[in-house]
Amino acid sequence: MRTLFILLIGIVAVWLLAQYWPQARRRLGAVIFSVVWLIVCVWNLSIGLSHGYALGEEMAIHAVLFVMPVGFAWRWLWHRI
C-alpha cells in the first residue's frame, strides 16, 4: 500500500508541474523533478533497508517507483513543448 501511495504522489507531482510550470521552462522542470524524485526514492530505499528488507527486494520496487513518475515527467514536460 505504501508503494502505491508513493507512486501516486510522484504522478500527482508531475501533473502539478505540467499544469503550473511555465511553458518555456518545462524541460528544466523535468530535469529538476528527476533529480528530486531520485533523492526521494533513495530516502525511501534507506527506510526499507533499515526495516530489514533485502537490497534485492527493495531495488525491484524502487525501480518502478523511480521510472514511472520520471517517465511521465519526461513525456509530459519534455515533449509538450
Buried (B, 14 or more C-beta within 10 A) or exposed (E): EEEEEBBEBBBEBBBEBBEEBEEEEBBEBBBBBBEEBEEBBEEBBEEBEEEEEEEEEBEEBBEEBBEBBBEBBBEBBBEEE
